[in-house]
Amino acid sequence: QLQLVESGGDLVQPGGSLRLSCAASKFTLDYYNIGWFRQAPGKEREGVSCISPNDGSTHYAHSVKGRFTISTDNAKNTVYLQMNDLKPEDTAVYYCAAAVTPDVQTMCRSTVADYWGQGTQVTVSS
């Protein structure tokens, strides 16, 4: 059974930084596109950033562009989301997901994936 395990969520002040990790097991990253999604209370799940570990292509939601960076360490089978200049509106449960999609933009915009992690809470508050 393919597994994704997120970590790194925490309480942080506005303007702070966090790095989320998504460790994949029982499959290799380069077969799937990997994405970070988030869901805040009362809101729909949204795609934050997606990456193709195979060709390195990335996609970012407009709200996080310039502040968040997605990356992979294929040797560790891990995907990271570096989040800088965090804002209260970034508060949400963040999920890692894996999907076979034509491109990373399709994955992020559809919010549909084949496998999901359990989520990690990010709270931005003073």
CORSULNOR-V103536 format. One record per pair of residues at least 6 apart in sequence whose C-alpha atoms are under 8 Angstrom apart, sorted by the first residue. I is the first residue (numbers start at 1). J is the second residue. D is the distance in whole Angstrom. If there is no record, write none. Layout:
# CORSULNOR-V103536
i:j:d
I:J:D
I:J:D
This chain:
# CORSULNOR-V103536
i:j:d
1:26:7
2:24:8
2:25:6
2:26:5
2:27:6
2:115:7
3:24:6
3:25:5
3:26:7
3:115:8
3:116:8
3:117:7
4:22:6
4:23:6
4:24:5
4:25:7
4:96:7
4:97:7
4:115:8
4:116:6
4:117:5
4:118:8
5:21:8
5:22:5
5:23:5
5:24:7
5:96:8
5:117:5
5:118:7
5:119:8
6:20:7
6:21:5
6:22:4
6:23:6
6:95:7
6:96:7
6:117:6
6:118:7
6:119:6
6:120:6
7:20:6
7:21:5
7:22:7
7:120:6
8:18:7
8:19:6
8:20:5
8:21:6
8:120:7
9:18:7
9:19:8
9:20:6
9:94:8
9:120:5
9:121:5
9:122:5
9:123:8
10:18:8
10:121:6
10:122:5
10:123:6
11:122:6
11:123:5
11:124:6
11:125:7
12:18:8
12:122:8
12:123:6
12:124:5
12:125:6
12:126:8
13:86:8
13:124:5
13:125:5
13:126:5
14:85:7
14:86:5
14:87:5
14:88:6
14:124:6
14:125:6
14:126:6
15:84:7
15:85:4
15:86:5
15:87:6
16:84:6
16:85:5
16:86:5
17:82:8
17:83:5
17:84:4
17:85:6
17:86:6
18:82:6
18:83:5
18:84:7
19:80:7
19:81:6
19:82:4
19:83:6
20:80:6
20:81:5
20:82:6
20:83:8
21:78:7
21:79:6
21:80:5
21:81:7
22:78:5
22:79:5
22:80:6
22:96:6
23:76:8
23:77:6
23:78:4
23:79:7
24:77:6
24:78:6
25:77:7
28:77:7
29:53:6
29:54:8
29:74:7
29:77:6
29:78:8
30:52:7
30:53:5
30:54:5
30:74:8
31:53:8
31:54:7
31:100:8
32:52:7
32:53:8
32:98:6
32:99:5
32:100:5
32:101:8
33:50:7
33:51:6
33:52:5
33:53:7
33:98:6
33:99:5
33:100:6
33:101:7
33:103:8
33:104:6
33:107:8
34:50:6
34:51:5
34:52:6
34:53:7
34:79:8
34:96:7
34:97:6
34:98:5
34:99:6
34:104:8
35:47:7
35:48:7
35:49:6
35:50:4
35:51:6
35:96:6
35:97:5
35:98:6
35:104:8
35:107:7
35:108:7
36:47:6
36:48:5
36:49:5
36:50:6
36:81:8
36:94:7
36:95:6
36:96:5
36:97:6
37:45:7
37:46:6
37:47:4
37:48:5
37:49:7
37:94:6
37:95:5
37:96:6
37:97:8
37:108:8
37:111:7
38:45:6
38:46:6
38:47:7
38:48:7
38:92:6
38:93:5
38:94:4
38:95:6
39:45:4
39:46:6
39:92:5
39:93:5
39:94:7
40:91:7
40:92:4
40:93:6
41:92:7
45:111:7
46:108:8
46:109:8
46:111:6
47:60:8
47:61:7
47:107:8
47:108:4
47:109:6
47:110:8
47:111:6
48:60:6
48:61:5
48:64:7
48:108:7
49:58:7
49:59:5
49:60:4
49:61:6
49:70:7
49:108:6
50:58:6
50:59:5
50:60:7
50:70:7
50:104:5
50:105:7
50:107:7
50:108:6
51:57:6
51:58:4
51:59:7
51:70:7
51:71:7
51:104:6
52:58:7
52:103:8
52:104:6
53:72:6
53:74:7
57:104:7
58:70:8
58:104:6
58:105:8
59:104:6
59:105:6
59:108:7
60:108:8
61:108:8
67:83:6
67:84:5
67:85:6
67:86:8
68:81:7
68:82:5
68:83:4
68:84:6
69:81:6
69:82:5
69:83:7
70:79:7
70:80:6
70:81:5
70:82:6
71:79:6
71:80:5
71:81:7
72:78:6
72:79:4
72:80:6
73:79:6
86:124:7
87:124:6
88:123:7
88:124:5
88:125:6
89:124:8
90:122:8
90:123:7
90:124:7
91:121:8
91:122:5
91:123:5
91:124:5
92:121:6
92:122:6
92:123:7
93:119:6
93:120:5
93:121:4
93:122:6
94:119:5
94:120:5
94:121:6
94:122:7
95:116:7
95:117:6
95:118:7
95:119:4
95:120:7
96:116:6
96:117:5
96:118:8
96:119:7
97:113:6
97:114:7
97:115:5
97:116:4
97:117:6
98:113:6
98:114:6
98:115:5
98:116:7
99:107:7
99:112:8
99:113:5
99:114:5
99:115:7
100:113:8
100:114:7
101:107:6
107:113:7
